[in-house]
């Protein structure tokens, strides 16, 4: 579970348009992740610029990298992203669960099939 300082770091990293776009791309890419060059191409930024943004995202814990052959593959850290959502929602509802229902429904779309049943 994230503490307030970690959440602030993650939100700070996400508060920049290119970095938010990168995280969303990596979430869509799933466990396969994406090579840094492809991320730069799809984000429409230079290699040095993408390196800066990826470093910020990695520092915040939102993404991680893994070397595969001559490429560096970046993946969204789904656990940290989930912790960030939980951090936002942990005091939700104040005894009124209907308030949080829309957020729970959105999160449920990503649950494994066995968990949905």
C-alpha positions, 0 to 999 in steps of 0.5 A: 500500500502506498503512503502519502509521500509515494502517492504524491510522487506518482501523481507528480509524475502523472501530472505531465501530459507525455508521462500520462500518455506513456503510462496509458500506452503501457497499460494497454500494451499489458505484460508484453510492454514496449521498447523505448524506441517504440514508446518515443515514436508513438508519443511523438518525442525524441529519444532523449526526451523519452528517456527523461520521461521514462526515468521520471516514471520509473523513479515514481514506481509507475513503470519498470524496465527489463533488458531483452537482448539489445532492447529495453522493454518498459512495462506499467507497474500494475501493482503500483497503479492499483495501489494508487487507486486504492489510496484514492478510494480507501476512505470512500463512501463514508457509509454510502457504498453507492457513491463508489459503485461506478469506480468499482464497476470500472475496476471490475472490467479488468478483473480476471474471468474467474474473479468476475464469476 
